[in-house]
Amino acid sequence: MPADRVMPTSESADLIALTRQLVSKELAPLVDTHEANETFPRETFRLLGEAGLLSLPYPEPYGGGAQPYEVYLQVLEEIATVWASVGVGVSVHALSCFALAEFGTPQQRDQWLPEMLGGDRLGAYCLSEPQAGSDPAGMRARAVRQGDEYVLNGVKAWTTHGGQADLYTVMARTDEGRNGISCFLVPAETPGLESDPPERKMGLTASHTTAIRLTDVRIPVSRRLGAEGEGLRIALKGLDSGRLGIAAVATGLAQAALDAAVGYAQQRETFGRAIIEHQALSFLLADMAAAVEVSRATYLSAARRRDLGLPFTQQASIAKLVATDNAMRVTTDAVQVLGGVGYTRDFPLERYMREAKVMQIFEGTNQIQRMVIGRSLGAKTHIHIAGGT
Ligand SMILES: Cc1cc2nc3c(=O)[nH]c(=O)nc-3n(C[C@H](O)[C@H](O)[C@H](O)COP(=O)(O)OP(=O)(O)OC[C@H]3O[C@@H](n4cnc5c(N)ncnc54)[C@H](O)[C@@H]3O)c2cc1C
């Protein structure tokens, strides 16, 4: 049973209903084939773009839906409930638009944002490198200024939509140190930009992830986003919102696993009763349902802070940590509820479990989320309760 949502407006409730219709009619029939054949569903992103589902949290003048994050994330969760690879793709596309939307000049935004938000130009986000994942400040890719151009060299790793994207948001060094990183928007057709073949992954196989090789890639200075040296700040600020996206995707995946497990437990019988009537199993399902609700409440609470313009870095890390750990547990327990068949590829549960694992790794591993949370706790002034020890 799909999540019973409380939406802030009737318009946003209609948007959820539209999304459910579209994903069950247009996406659900494609999932198994693309995941089994490891093919990238480019047309699906075009369709989502035409439906306005790639531009929800962005301003109307650029073709955006001007929706609060509280609404965008629930739409994203609905997409991920049917197809996690596409859910991740929509979230990464939004992340790749972030730098342009927040740090681009009005000219840059006018020129490139509408085509990205409309789905004509798919984005990718290139921060990680083979030797610098959790520690992006350790990146080595270089951007050397030569007159009115930058020349980029280096290797970016783990690029979602690698080899499929039309525009790459690339972080590269223009100088030494943490403040020596800058951000660039590089068209895929630029000479010297090459993609490796897709990584052979445990899951999310319809979402292509590749290394991107930059060899004397020449781009005009007008393709730098923000000032020189602002790249890491732009990247990390984008990840605050990106982590909310991953929290919503993980919650959608867990909702799908819960729905499948409950459906199965209502009709599968042992000892003459539906297994859902066996207390030990209904308690397992109860814990799974509680975990999904807690994940959704946690990302919505962080989203509302973002919508109010309040700082939300700590809350975004908590939401990513809670929702992705819960998704791993709920998808694992869902396989358990189905017993032997849960372990076969005849049911989607084993795929959900494989897909959930990477959500604890990308957009900052969950160890890194704890580091972010711990640091922000350390930075806060504590309130002393009178009489306490
Ligand atoms: C499918 C997929 C898609 C991805 N998409 C993108 C993308 O589109 N763009 C992009 O830029 N990146 C992307 N990534 C990269 C992802 O963000 C990194 O894999 C992640 O940040 C971890 O970096 P790493 O793999 O280098 O692991 P490492 O940084 O080498 O970490 C290895 C282990 O050490 C732990 N660790 C590291 N440092 C610490 C510390 N200080 N304290 C405690 N534990 C620590 C980590 O938590 C992890 O468990 C993707 C990765 C995958 C798998």
The ligand as a MOL file (V3000), in Angstrom:
LIG
                    3D

  0  0  0     0  0            999 V3000
M  V30 BEGIN CTAB
M  V30 COUNTS 53 58 0 0 0
M  V30 BEGIN ATOM
M  V30 1 C 27.1830 3.7390 -7.2830 0
M  V30 2 C 27.9730 4.9630 -6.8800 0
M  V30 3 C 27.6480 6.1920 -7.4130 0
M  V30 4 C 28.3900 7.3360 -7.0820 0
M  V30 5 N 28.0970 8.5410 -7.6780 0
M  V30 6 C 28.9180 9.5880 -7.4800 0
M  V30 7 C 28.7320 10.8020 -8.2380 0
M  V30 8 O 27.8260 10.9220 -9.0760 0
M  V30 9 N 29.6360 11.8090 -8.0580 0
M  V30 10 C 30.6830 11.7240 -7.1720 0
M  V30 11 O 31.4530 12.6810 -7.0470 0
M  V30 12 N 30.8800 10.5800 -6.4200 0
M  V30 13 C 30.0410 9.5210 -6.5820 0
M  V30 14 N 30.2410 8.3670 -5.8780 0
M  V30 15 C 31.3900 8.2710 -4.9650 0
M  V30 16 C 30.9960 8.1870 -3.5000 0
M  V30 17 O 30.5430 9.4130 -3.0480 0
M  V30 18 C 32.2330 7.6640 -2.7400 0
M  V30 19 O 32.3540 6.2880 -3.0790 0
M  V30 20 C 32.1410 7.8310 -1.2410 0
M  V30 21 O 32.2480 9.1840 -0.9180 0
M  V30 22 C 33.2300 7.0360 -0.5080 0
M  V30 23 O 34.4890 7.2920 -1.0290 0
M  V30 24 P 35.4660 6.0540 -1.4320 0
M  V30 25 O 34.6920 5.0980 -2.2440 0
M  V30 26 O 36.6920 6.6470 -2.0250 0
M  V30 27 O 35.7910 5.3510 -0.0270 0
M  V30 28 P 36.9090 5.8200 1.0100 0
M  V30 29 O 36.8480 7.2980 1.1830 0
M  V30 30 O 38.2060 5.2120 0.6090 0
M  V30 31 O 36.3620 5.1470 2.3440 0
M  V30 32 C 36.5610 3.7560 2.6240 0
M  V30 33 C 35.9860 3.4600 4.0220 0
M  V30 34 O 36.6890 4.2410 5.0020 0
M  V30 35 C 35.7550 5.0000 5.7730 0
M  V30 36 N 36.3550 6.2880 6.1450 0
M  V30 37 C 37.0270 7.1420 5.3350 0
M  V30 38 N 37.4330 8.2360 6.0310 0
M  V30 39 C 36.9810 8.0540 7.3100 0
M  V30 40 C 37.0380 8.8360 8.5100 0
M  V30 41 N 37.6510 10.0170 8.5700 0
M  V30 42 N 36.4280 8.3430 9.6320 0
M  V30 43 C 35.7970 7.1550 9.6110 0
M  V30 44 N 35.7020 6.3550 8.5120 0
M  V30 45 C 36.2830 6.8180 7.3790 0
M  V30 46 C 34.5650 5.1990 4.8250 0
M  V30 47 O 33.3790 5.4770 5.5560 0
M  V30 48 C 34.5020 3.8370 4.1380 0
M  V30 49 O 33.8260 2.9350 4.9720 0
M  V30 50 C 29.4820 7.2190 -6.1660 0
M  V30 51 C 29.8060 5.9750 -5.6040 0
M  V30 52 C 29.0660 4.8510 -5.9530 0
M  V30 53 C 29.4530 3.5180 -5.3500 0
M  V30 END ATOM
M  V30 BEGIN BOND
M  V30 1 1 1 2
M  V30 2 1 2 3
M  V30 3 2 2 52
M  V30 4 2 3 4
M  V30 5 1 4 5
M  V30 6 1 4 50
M  V30 7 2 5 6
M  V30 8 1 6 7
M  V30 9 1 6 13
M  V30 10 2 7 8
M  V30 11 1 7 9
M  V30 12 1 9 10
M  V30 13 2 10 11
M  V30 14 1 10 12
M  V30 15 2 12 13
M  V30 16 1 13 14
M  V30 17 1 14 15
M  V30 18 1 14 50
M  V30 19 1 15 16
M  V30 20 1 16 17
M  V30 21 1 16 18
M  V30 22 1 18 19
M  V30 23 1 18 20
M  V30 24 1 20 21
M  V30 25 1 20 22
M  V30 26 1 22 23
M  V30 27 1 23 24
M  V30 28 2 24 25
M  V30 29 1 24 26
M  V30 30 1 24 27
M  V30 31 1 27 28
M  V30 32 2 28 29
M  V30 33 1 28 30
M  V30 34 1 28 31
M  V30 35 1 31 32
M  V30 36 1 32 33
M  V30 37 1 33 34
M  V30 38 1 33 48
M  V30 39 1 34 35
M  V30 40 1 35 36
M  V30 41 1 35 46
M  V30 42 1 36 37
M  V30 43 1 36 45
M  V30 44 2 37 38
M  V30 45 1 38 39
M  V30 46 1 39 40
M  V30 47 2 39 45
M  V30 48 1 40 41
M  V30 49 2 40 42
M  V30 50 1 42 43
M  V30 51 2 43 44
M  V30 52 1 44 45
M  V30 53 1 46 47
M  V30 54 1 46 48
M  V30 55 1 48 49
M  V30 56 2 50 51
M  V30 57 1 51 52
M  V30 58 1 52 53
M  V30 END BOND
M  V30 END CTAB
M  END
